[in-house]
């Protein structure tokens, strides 16, 4: 995994883009200092920004491309690489694999631990796209539900309802 050099904090990026004011940033930072949590999530909870605005700011901050997942066709077969619990824990979804290169969409590309864990788990080199938490969670629901349906044993035909051919 290539290390990204971060030169600006998320709050600075949001200020520069005109998404938030200095007053809103100060309020969010005060809340963060008192209660903990990620700045982006705090700003979303306060109603100051949208998930997409945070995702776009993260792309500017980290240099990872943004990928909205609503209209993206994800190969549900990739779910065998990452257990659902791990995907939910790190808010990520595998979207493509070519050889040993695995592409993920994730809500927090700064989570180096998540990327390292996925690389160890899958024995793949991870490439990252940024998506909103809602997009990733909807994709997890869709793909892992689909994966469960494909691995369920076939049901037996109902007894006594055999029609002659």
Order of alpha helices (4+ residues) and beta strands (2+ residues): alpha-alpha-alpha-alpha-alpha-beta-beta-alpha-beta-alpha
